[in-house]
Amino acid sequence: MNIDELKIQLRNLGITSQAYSLNGGLPSEKYCLSEESGKWFVYYSERGQRTGEKSFTNESKAYEYFLGELKRDPTTRM
């Protein structure tokens, strides 16, 4: 999976853009995807902290995991 395919999947599943950030950072109460020095990180940003963080060396695996996290959380739907 690449970033464009991920975006299409998010849109097709009706996952609100208010539930996630594809640019990392520490936004309030969002699932985040971040690329840092050739590694990808998936985490939930809560109160300025990265919780449940997982790291990946494979970009596609990171996207698949990120999508799975959003699909499992019913509060991410519009």
Protein Blocks (a to p, Z undefined) as FASTA:
>chain_A
ZZklmmmmmmmnopafklpcfegpjdehiaddddeehiacddddeehiaehiacdfbfkl
mmmmmmmmmmmmmklpZZ
